[in-house]
């Protein structure tokens, strides 16, 4: 795998996926201190554990779907690109054989770089 592609994938997973799921997990457990997050915690805390587990499953899927479709958008667009001029990359899509597919599989970005399990497990 291209080093720049791996570097992008690691950053994408850590900064976008893991930060989103970190917020979710810490809101559900009441660790987030913002008033809006504490209000969500109070509402979530009234649900049975099975419902919270379903909520988490849906949220993990939603995060992974959003990541997938964002990459797909850049992969399909002729107008918008993820570029890194300092590495002479005009479009990250050009160095991947399927940008949104980089997320999945046993050696995909989620498996390699995320602190949290894939929604596809």
N, C-alpha and C positions, 0 to 999 in steps of 0.2 A: 504494500500500500504506500502511496505517495506520502512523504513526511508532512507536507503542507496540509494534505487532506486529513491525516491523523491529528495534526495540531488543531485544525478547525473543529473536527469532531469532538475532541476532548473539551475544548472551550465551549462548544455548543451544548454538550451534555451537562457539563458542570455549571455553567452560568445560566442556562435556560431551564433544562429539565430538572436538574437537582435542586436549584433554587425554588422552582415552582412546587415541587413535591415536599421540600423542606417546609415551605409555608403551610402547605396542606396538613402535613403530619403534626406540625407544632400548633396549628390552629385547633385541630381536633383534640389535642391533649392539653390545650389551655396555656401553652408556653409563650404564645405571641402576646405582646403587651398592648398593642394598639387597641383603642376602644372598639373599633369595628370588628377586629379579630376576636376580642373578648366576648362581644355580643354573639358572634357566630358560635364560639365555643359553648356559650350558655344554651343556645338553641340546639346544637349538635348533641350536647351532653344529655338532653332529654330523650334521645333516641335509644332504642335497644341496640346492643352490640352488633347483632346481625345486620341492622340497617346501616350502621356506621361502616361495617365491612363492605357493604354494597356501595355506599357512597364513595369509599376509597377506591374501590375497583373501577367505578365509573370515572372518577377524577384521574386516576392513573391512565386510563384509556384515553380520556379527553386530552391530557397533556401530550401523550405519545402521538395521537392523531393530529394535533395542532403542529407538532414538530415535523411530522411526516408531510402534511400538506403545505407547510411553509417551504420545505425543501423541494417538494414537487413543483410549487409555483416558480421557484427560481430555476429549476431544471427545465421547465417548459417555456419560460419567458424569453423572448428575443430582446426585450427592452430592459429588464431588470436583472442584475447580476450580483453575485457575491464575489468581490475581487480583493486582491491584496497586491497592489503595485510593488511593494517592497520585496515581494517574492516572485515578481513577474508573472502573477496569476491574474489573467483577465476575467476568468469565470471559474469558480470552483467546480461547476458542473462539467467543465472540460477535462478535469483530471479524475473524474469518477465515471464508472460505467453505469451508474444509477444512483444518484445522490440520496434519494429517500430510502433506498435499500441499504445504505451504509448504517442505518440505525439498528438493523435487526441481525439475527443469526448469532451463533456462539462466538463469533469474532467481530460482531458489529459494535458500533459506538456505545450503545446502551450497556451491553455486556462488559465491554472493556473499561468504561469510564464512569458509569453511574454508581452512586452509593445505594440506589434503590432498584428493586427488581423490575424487569420489563413487564408491561401490561400484557405481553404476548405469551408469558410463561403459563 
